[in-house]
């Protein structure tokens, strides 16, 4: 049964808990002694990380649903005023820019949390691989010593008697262990979650036209009433 646990509960903000380090080391020793390659553990860990990131984003969007609803509602108002009524509403535009800025700030914080989880997963795999490598090396040395003892017991002082199989050499993954897939663009790209609606894109374009690309990209604006 897998020993890769739930990532959010086992990881700190940017480091492993002592329990996670201990568990990864124990699993690495066990798999190394048994001759099990680290790819299986890496795939389990990657699956757990992917589920954790999906859960993190889902909980974030649910928790901030009211905020993104305000952004969408204000987008509709901005588009109506500027594109249909041809009226200038700077206070509403500033309010919209402020809400977009706040949303992007919150998304950025969530993205950083997701990247911290990915970093913790990489650390866990590194602890596992270190223990795995040490266990494999010890197993190889034990196999060599057994072969030598058998040779001496048979009066044959050659290191490798003909009927004793040669200890296995290092596997292909011993020099280049498996790596976890990097988080996708949701976590590394611009903090524009939920801003891909047509009305929101149009409102952002109006904001950019009115206050300039740099300010619009930051979503700057002051709250106010029309």
DOTI-887749 format. One line per 8 residues: number of its first residue (from 1); for each residue x, y, z of N, C-alpha, C. Coordinates in pm, whole numbers, plus 50000, padded with zeros to 5 digits. Layout:
N
NUM) X,Y,Z,X,Y,Z,X,Y,Z; ...
***
This chain:
226
1) 50085,49880,50000,50000,50000,50000,50088,50124,50000; 50047,50225,49930,50127,50346,49919,50142,50415,50053; 50261,50473,50075,50285,50552,50194,50293,50700,50162; 50261,50738,50041,50259,50879,50005,50128,50936,50054; 50135,51027,50149,50015,51079,50213,49966,51206,50146; 49863,51266,50206,49805,51388,50152,49905,51503,50164; 49935,51567,50054,50037,51671,50054,50002,51789,50144; 49879,51848,50138,49853,51966,50219,49869,51943,50369
9) 49836,51825,50420,49843,51802,50563,49982,51764,50608; 50066,51715,50519,50198,51667,50559,50309,51767,50534; 50283,51873,50458,50387,51969,50426,50364,52097,50503; 50475,52161,50541,50467,52295,50597,50455,52396,50485; 50473,52522,50520,50460,52625,50417,50563,52611,50306; 50686,52583,50340,50788,52570,50236,50891,52463,50271; 50860,52376,50363,50954,52272,50403,50877,52148,50445; 50948,52037,50452,50887,51913,50494,50871,51909,50646
17) 50771,51838,50691,50762,51810,50833,50859,51697,50866; 50895,51685,50994,50987,51578,51035,50926,51441,51004; 50796,51428,51020,50732,51300,50993,50743,51262,50846; 50728,51359,50757,50738,51330,50614,50880,51288,50578; 50979,51357,50634,51118,51318,50607,51146,51176,50656; 51096,51145,50775,51117,51011,50830,51049,50906,50744; 50927,50933,50699,50853,50836,50619,50920,50813,50484; 50966,50921,50420,51033,50908,50290,51163,50830,50304
25) 51236,50856,50412,51362,50784,50434,51337,50637,50459; 51237,50606,50541,51205,50465,50569,51163,50392,50442; 51080,50457,50361,51036,50393,50237,51154,50374,50142; 51244,50474,50136,51361,50461,50049,51450,50345,50090; 51470,50328,50220,51551,50216,50268,51486,50083,50231; 51357,50074,50253,51286,49948,50226,51289,49913,50078; 51261,50012,49993,51261,49985,49849,51402,49955,49799; 51502,50025,49854,51640,50000,49812,51684,49859,49846
33) 51649,49813,49966,51686,49676,50005,51616,49573,49918; 51491,49604,49881,51412,49510,49801,51444,49517,49652; 51525,49614,49611,51558,49628,49470,51448,49693,49389; 51358,49764,49455,51249,49833,49385,51299,49970,49341; 51281,50002,49214,51325,50132,49163,51243,50246,49218; 51298,50367,49218,51229,50483,49277,51118,50541,49190; 51103,50490,49067,51002,50549,48979,50861,50535,49036; 50834,50422,49103,50700,50399,49156,50667,50504,49262
41) 50759,50527,49353,50736,50628,49457,50721,50767,49396; 50803,50797,49296,50795,50928,49231,50659,50949,49166; 50606,50843,49101,50476,50858,49037,50365,50875,49141; 50375,50803,49253,50278,50821,49360,50282,50964,49413; 50403,51012,49433,50420,51147,49487,50368,51251,49389; 50393,51232,49262,50346,51326,49161,50194,51328,49155; 50133,51209,49166,49987,51202,49167,49930,51275,49289; 49991,51254,49406,49945,51322,49525,49961,51473,49515
49) 50071,51518,49456,50091,51661,49438,49988,51720,49343; 49961,51650,49233,49863,51701,49137,49725,51714,49202; 49686,51615,49282,49558,51622,49352,49557,51736,49452; 49669,51758,49521,49677,51864,49620,49664,52001,49554; 49729,52019,49439,49720,52147,49370,49579,52173,49319; 49515,52069,49268,49376,52084,49222,49285,52120,49338; 49307,52056,49453,49225,52085,49570,49251,52226,49620; 49377,52268,49620,49411,52403,49665,49342,52508,49580
57) 49348,52490,49449,49285,52588,49359,49133,52586,49374; 49075,52468,49386,48930,52457,49401,48883,52527,49528; 48953,52504,49638,48914,52568,49764,48933,52719,49758; 49038,52762,49689,49062,52906,49674,48948,52972,49597; 48911,52914,49483,48805,52973,49401,48673,52974,49476; 48643,52867,49550,48520,52863,49628,48519,52969,49736; 48632,52985,49804,48640,53081,49914,48628,53225,49865; 48674,53253,49743,48673,53389,49689,48567,53406,49580
65) 48465,53323,49584,48361,53330,49480,48292,53466,49477; 48265,53524,49594,48196,53654,49598,48282,53762,49533; 48412,53754,49555,48502,53855,49498,48501,53848,49346; 48516,53729,49291,48520,53718,49146,48385,53752,49085; 48275,53726,49160,48142,53767,49112,48134,53919,49100; 48193,53991,49196,48194,54138,49189,48274,54185,49068; 48387,54119,49042,48468,54156,48926,48388,54138,48798; 48318,54026,48786,48239,54000,48665,48123,54097,48652
73) 48056,54126,48765,47944,54219,48759,47991,54359,48721; 48102,54402,48778,48153,54535,48745,48203,54540,48601; 48254,54427,48551,48296,54422,48411,48178,54450,48319; 48066,54386,48350,47946,54408,48269,47904,54555,48272; 47915,54616,48389,47878,54757,48400,47973,54844,48319; 48103,54819,48328,48201,54899,48255,48176,54890,48105; 48154,54769,48056,48131,54750,47913,48002,54819,47870; 47899,54810,47951,47772,54876,47918,47790,55028,47909
81) 47857,55086,48009,47872,55232,48013,47960,55283,47899; 48071,55215,47875,48166,55267,47776,48133,55227,47633; 48082,55105,47613,48060,55058,47476,47919,55085,47425; 47822,55089,47516,47684,55104,47471,47630,55244,47499; 47650,55293,47619,47599,55427,47652,47698,55537,47617; 47822,55499,47589,47927,55595,47555,47946,55698,47665; 47936,55656,47789,47955,55743,47903,48085,55710,47974; 48143,55815,48033,48267,55798,48108,48233,55785,48256
89) 48271,55673,48318,48243,55650,48461,48376,55618,48531; 48458,55718,48558,48592,55693,48614,48588,55627,48752; 48488,55659,48833,48482,55599,48967,48457,55449,48956; 48364,55410,48868,48336,55268,48848,48458,55197,48790; 48527,55265,48699,48645,55206,48640,48755,55188,48746; 48769,55288,48833,48868,55276,48941,48831,55164,49037; 48702,55152,49067,48657,55045,49156,48686,54908,49095; 48657,54898,48967,48685,54772,48897,48835,54741,48900
97) 48918,54842,48874,49062,54819,48877,49110,54776,49014; 49052,54831,49120,49089,54792,49255,49053,54648,49285; 48936,54607,49241,48894,54468,49266,48981,54370,49187; 49015,54406,49063,49102,54319,48984,49240,54309,49050; 49289,54423,49099,49420,54421,49166,49418,54331,49289; 49312,54341,49368,49301,54258,49487,49292,54110,49450; 49214,54081,49346,49200,53941,49301,49335,53885,49257; 49409,53962,49180,49540,53915,49133,49637,53896,49250
105) 49627,53980,49350,49712,53964,49468,49681,53834,49540; 49552,53805,49555,49511,53681,49621,49554,53559,49539; 49539,53567,49408,49579,53455,49322,49729,53433,49330; 49805,53541,49331,49951,53528,49341,49991,53456,49469; 49925,53491,49580,49954,53423,49706,49921,53274,49698; 49811,53241,49632,49774,53100,49616,49874,53028,49526; 49919,53095,49420,50020,53035,49333,50149,53007,49410; 50189,53099,49496,50310,53079,49574,50294,52960,49668
113) 50175,52944,49723,50149,52828,49808,50160,52699,49727; 50106,52699,49606,50117,52581,49521,50261,52548,49485; 50340,52651,49454,50481,52628,49421,50558,52578,49544; 50517,52624,49663,50581,52573,49785,50550,52425,49805; 50427,52384,49773,50393,52243,49782,50477,52161,49684; 50495,52214,49563,50577,52143,49465,50722,52132,49512; 50773,52239,49575,50910,52235,49627,50922,52130,49738; 50820,52121,49823,50821,52020,49928,50819,51880,49870
121) 50743,51860,49763,50740,51729,49699,50877,51693,49644; 50946,51791,49585,51082,51766,49537,51176,51729,49652; 51159,51798,49766,51242,51766,49882,51214,51624,49933; 51087,51588,49935,51052,51453,49982,51115,51347,49890; 51107,51369,49759,51166,51274,49667,51318,51267,49686; 51380,51381,49715,51526,51382,49736,51562,51300,49860; 51484,51312,49969,51510,51232,50089,51493,51083,50059; 51388,51051,49985,51364,50912,49948,51480,50857,49866
129) 51522,50931,49764,51628,50882,49676,51760,50866,49748; 51790,50957,49842,51915,50946,49917,51916,50817,49999; 51804,50789,50068,51796,50666,50147,51798,50543,50057; 51732,50553,49944,51727,50442,49848,51867,50409,49796; 51943,50512,49761,52078,50491,49708,52168,50426,49813; 52158,50474,49937,52241,50416,50043,52205,50270,50067; 52074,50240,50067,52031,50102,50090,52077,50010,49976; 52071,50059,49852,52115,49979,49738,52266,49952,49746
137) 52341,50055,49788,52486,50038,49800,52519,49935,49907; 52449,49940,50019,52474,49842,50126,52436,49702,50080; 52325,49690,50007,52284,49559,49956,52387,49503,49860; 52446,49589,49779,52549,49543,49685,52674,49496,49760; 52713,49572,49862,52830,49532,49939,52806,49398,50010; 52686,49379,50063,52655,49251,50127,52661,49137,50027; 52611,49159,49907,52615,49054,49804,52759,49020,49769; 52845,49121,49762,52986,49096,49730,53055,49018,49842
145) 53022,49054,49968,53083,48982,50079,53037,48836,50083; 52910,48812,50052,52861,48674,50048,52934,48594,49940; 52956,48657,49826,53025,48588,49719,53168,48554,49759; 53233,48646,49831,53369,48620,49877,53373,48506,49979; 53276,48505,50070,53273,48397,50170,53250,48262,50105; 53161,48257,50006,53137,48131,49935,53264,48086,49863; 53338,48181,49807,53460,48146,49736,53563,48087,49833; 53577,48150,49949,53673,48098,50047,53631,47961,50100
153) 53500,47945,50123,53451,47817,50176,53476,47703,50078; 53483,47731,49950,53505,47627,49849,53653,47615,49812; 53734,47686,49886,53876,47678,49857,53917,47751,49733; 53828,47835,49682,53856,47911,49561,53872,48056,49602; 53991,48111,49589,54017,48246,49636,53988,48351,49531; 53930,48311,49422,53888,48411,49325,53769,48489,49382; 53763,48616,49349,53654,48701,49403,53518,48652,49357; 53509,48603,49235,53381,48560,49181,53390,48414,49137
161) 53342,48320,49218,53340,48180,49175,53246,48163,49056; 53274,48063,48973,53195,48048,48850,53047,48029,48875; 53009,47959,48984,52867,47929,49003,52796,48030,49092; 52862,48141,49126,52796,48246,49205,52768,48363,49113; 52644,48401,49099,52613,48512,49008,52678,48641,49055; 52721,48720,48958,52782,48849,48990,52677,48943,49047; 52711,49015,49152,52614,49110,49208,52569,49208,49100; 52444,49243,49101,52393,49333,48996,52461,49469,49003
169) 52487,49524,48886,52545,49657,48878,52439,49763,48907; 52482,49887,48916,52385,49992,48945,52283,50006,48833; 52155,50018,48866,52053,50033,48761,52065,50167,48692; 51992,50181,48582,52002,50303,48503,51962,50425,48584; 51862,50410,48675,51814,50525,48747,51906,50566,48861; 52014,50489,48885,52101,50521,48999,52178,50650,48977; 52206,50685,48853,52282,50806,48826,52192,50924,48795; 52072,50901,48752,51980,51011,48723,51841,50968,48766
177) 51806,51004,48889,51678,50962,48945,51561,51031,48877; 51441,50981,48900,51322,51041,48839,51297,51180,48896; 51240,51266,48815,51207,51401,48858,51057,51422,48847; 51004,51502,48937,50862,51533,48933,50835,51636,48824; 50720,51622,48760,50682,51719,48657,50662,51856,48722; 50706,51960,48653,50692,52096,48706,50545,52137,48703; 50503,52221,48797,50364,52271,48795,50333,52339,48662; 50210,52328,48617,50174,52385,48487,50158,52536,48496
185) 50117,52596,48385,50115,52742,48375,50013,52805,48468; 49915,52730,48513,49819,52783,48610,49892,52838,48732; 50001,52769,48769,50074,52806,48889,50196,52894,48861; 50243,52896,48739,50363,52972,48708,50336,53092,48618; 50216,53101,48561,50184,53210,48470,50126,53332,48539; 50064,53419,48461,50005,53540,48516,49888,53505,48609; 49866,53585,48714,49758,53555,48809,49622,53600,48757; 49583,53548,48643,49459,53590,48578,49351,53482,48582
193) 49350,53405,48690,49245,53304,48705,49108,53372,48698; 49018,53309,48625,48878,53352,48617,48859,53487,48548; 48963,53538,48484,48953,53667,48416,48950,53650,48264; 48919,53528,48218,48919,53501,48074,48782,53514,48011; 48683,53561,48089,48550,53586,48034,48558,53703,47935; 48475,53698,47832,48479,53801,47727,48453,53940,47783; 48356,53954,47873,48325,54085,47930,48440,54136,48016; 48501,54045,48093,48614,54086,48177,48731,54131,48090
201) 48759,54056,47983,48869,54096,47895,48843,54232,47832; 48717,54258,47795,48683,54387,47735,48697,54499,47839; 48652,54474,47959,48664,54575,48065,48810,54604,48097; 48892,54501,48097,49035,54521,48120,49098,54602,48007; 49050,54579,47886,49101,54656,47772,49063,54803,47786; 48941,54830,47829,48897,54968,47852,48982,55031,47962; 49007,54955,48067,49091,55004,48178,49231,55038,48127; 49285,54954,48042,49418,54978,47986,49419,55104,47901
209) 49313,55124,47823,49306,55242,47738,49299,55369,47822; 49231,55362,47935,49207,55482,48015,49323,55517,48106; 49387,55418,48164,49490,55448,48265,49628,55400,48225; 49642,55333,48110,49773,55289,48063,49796,55142,48090; 49877,55078,48005,49899,54933,48016,49959,54891,48148; 50058,54965,48201,50125,54922,48324,50028,54922,48441; 49951,55030,48453,49857,55037,48564,49747,54934,48549; 49703,54911,48427,49597,54812,48405,49646,54673,48438
217) 49771,54645,48404,49827,54514,48434,49831,54490,48583; 49855,54595,48659,49855,54581,48804,49716,54586,48860; 49620,54630,48777,49482,54638,48823,49462,54751,48922; 49539,54861,48910,49531,54969,49006,49402,55045,48992; 49362,55107,49098,49241,55188,49097,49195,55214,49237; 49124,55320,49256,49073,55355,49388,48925,55325,49391; 48880,55281,49508,48738,55254,49523,48661,55387,49528; 48537,55377,49485,48455,55497,49489,48319,55469,49431
225) 48237,55566,49423,48106,55553,49362,48104,55637,49237; 48011,55605,49155,48005,55677,49028,47980,55825,49051
***
